[in-house]
Amino acid sequence: MNHQSGDIEYSRRSLLGSQSSVHDVQSINSSELMSRIESYEGLEKKVISDVRRTFCLFVTFDFLFVTLLWIIELNVNGGIKDALQKEVLQYDYYFSFFDIFVLSFFRFTVLILAYAIIRLRHWWAVAVTTATTCAFLLVKVILSKLFSQGAFGYVLPIMSFILAWIEAWFLDFKVLPQEAEEENRLLMIRRVSERAVLLPPAPMSEGQFYSPPESIADSDSDEETEEKQDDEKPLV
């Protein structure tokens, strides 16, 4: 009787242990899902993503770099005040670099407005700025007399052209694909979490119930009882 009660107690404990292990697995999975959802919701609540912020920093660098080159060019030509009066007030399309500076300011304004303030998720804004920059620079290099202005006649148009194309490449191949991938991950995790919440807990299978095998102790006790019965028999 003691062995049978011990086996029953052992099976009951194993059954409770299996139930608690299943419950723990379900709780771990739900907690992992909730943590992932919270992390992605935190990314979604950001004013601007990391890759988009990097793009905006590069756009700002484009404007400041072209401005720096233009200021250096003004100092080279005899002083900022006289050069500004010559290039801005007495603007000449064939000899002035002021329009390249204005073109850089145009790119900066449009791209920051579209991708930092409005947070546009399309490539049309950078396509407009890149196409406008390329068309203007090609016409200016062909018709103007910039090459007679020294090294800046080569540096400013080339750098403005390269920076405009880097902005287009970075937005099209880095910013938009990465943000779309993060959004798809968030939607997938939300769908999985909603399914996990709606589905009832799975019923316990027959394999989760433990039926202890016949113990060796029972067989030993049976042999002992048989030996006692044989001893009690009268000898003939």
N, C-alpha and C positions, 0 to 999 in steps of 0.2 A: 504493500500500500504506500509506503514512503517513497519507493522508486517511482510508482505511477504518479503520485502527487507532484514529485520533483519534475518529471517529464512534462506534466501539464503546465506547471509554472514556467518551465523553460520555454515551451511553445508560446505561452501567452506573452512573455517578455520579448521573444523574437518577433512576434506579430506587432507588438507595440513599437518595437524598434524600427521595423520596416515601414510602418505608417509614418513615424516621425521623420525618417530619412526621406520619404517621398515629399512630405510637407516642407522639409528643409530645401530640397532641390527646387520645388516650385517657388518658395520664397526667395531663393538666391536668384533664380531666373528673372523674377519680377523686379527684384531690386536692381539687377544689372540693367534691365530694360529702362527702368525709371531713371537711373543715373545717366544712361546714354541720352535719353530724351531731354533731361535737364541740361546736359552739356551742349547738345545741339540747339536747344532753345536759347541757351545763353549766347551761342554764336549768332543765332538769328536776331537776337535783340540788340546786337551791336549796331552802332550807328553806321559803321562802314567796316567791311571785312579787311583782313590783313593784306591780302593781295591787291585789293582796290586802293587801300591807303598807300601801298608802295607805288602803284601807278600814279596816283595824284602827286606823290613826292617827286617822281620822275618828271612829271609835267611842270611842276614848279622849278625843278632844276633846269629844264629846257629854257624857260623864260629867263631865269637869273643868269644862266651861262651866256645866252645871246646878248643880254643886257650888259654883262661884264665885257664881252668882246667889243661891243659897240662903244662903250665908254673908253676902253683902251684905244680904239681907233680914233675917237675924238681927241684924246690927249696927244696922240702921235701927230695929228694934223695941225698942231699949233695952239692948243688950249681949248677947254670945254666950252667956254662962253662964245668964242668966235666960231668954233666948229658947229655948235648948236644953231647959231643964227644962220650959218651957211646951209646946213643940212635940213633944218626944220622950217625956218621962216622963208628961206630962199630954196625951197625944195626943188631938186632936179632929179627926175627919174633915172637919168643916165649915169649920174655920179654919186648920188646920195645912198647911204646905208640906213637911213631912217625908216624906210618902208620894210626892211627886213626885221627891224625891231618891232614895228607895228604888227607884222605878220606873226612874230613869236607871241606877242601879247594877245592876238586874236586866238591862237591855238590854246593858250593858257586859259583864257576866259571861257571859251566854248567847252573845253574838256572838263574843267573844274565845275562849271555849272551843270553839265550833263551827268558826270559820273561821281561827283562828290556831294552836290546839293540835291539834285533830282534823283540820283542813284539809278541812272538809266542802265538797263540790261540789254543793250543792243549796240551794234558796231557802227551805226550810221553816223554818229557824231564824229568819231575819230576818222571815219572815211571821208567826211566832208572837209575836215581840217587838213588831212594828208593830201587829198586831191587838190585843194586850194593852194597849199604850200608848194606842191610839185609844179603845178601849172604856172604859178607866179614866178618861181625861181627860174624855171626853164626859159620863160619869156625874158626875164630880166638879164639872165646871163647871155642870151643871144643878142639882145638889142642894146644893152647898156655898155658903159665903158669902165666897168668895175676893175678889170684887170690892170688898168693904168693907175689904180689907187694903191698899189703895193700888195703885200701879202694878205691883207684883210679882204681884198677883192676876191681871193680864193677861199679863205677860211670861213667867212660868215655864210656865204651861200651853201657851201658843202656841209658845214655843221648843222645848219638849219634843215637841210634836206635829210641828213642822216637821222637827226633826232625825231623828226616827224614820222619817219618810217619805223623807228624803234618803238614809238608810242603805239602805232597801229599794230605792230607784231605783238607787243606785250599784252595789249587788251584782247586781241583776238585769240591768242594761243595760251594765255595764262589766266587772265582775270575771269573772263566769261566761262570757260570750261570748268575751272576750279569751283566757282560759285554754283554752277549747275550741278556739279557732282555732290557738293555738300547739301544742296537742297534735295536731291534725290535720296541721299542717305537718310536725311531727316524724315522724309515721307515714308520710306521703307520701315524705319524703326517705329514710327507712329502706327502704321498698319499692323505690324507684328504685335505691338503692345495692345492695340484695340482688340485684336483677335484673342490674345491671351486673357484679357479681362472678360470678354464675352463667353468664351468657352468654359463649361463646367469642369471641375477637376476630374481627371480620368479615373474610372473605376479600377479597383485593385484586381490584378490578375491572379489566377490560381497559383502562379509561381511565387507570388509574394507571401503566400501562406506557408508556414513551415510545419511539416509533420515529422517529428523526430522518429528515426528508425528504431526498431526494437533493440533495446539496450542489451548488452551482454550480461549485465547484472541480473536481469529477469531470468535469463537462461540458467545462470548459476544458482539462483534461488530455487528454480524448478528442480534442478538436479539434486539440491540438498534435501528438498522435501521428499523426492523419490527415494533417496538413500535412507532417510528416517523411517519411511514406511516399510522399507525392506528390513531394517533393523528390528522394527516392532513386530514383524511377523514371527510367530512361534516356530521354533526349530522342530522338525519332525524327527 
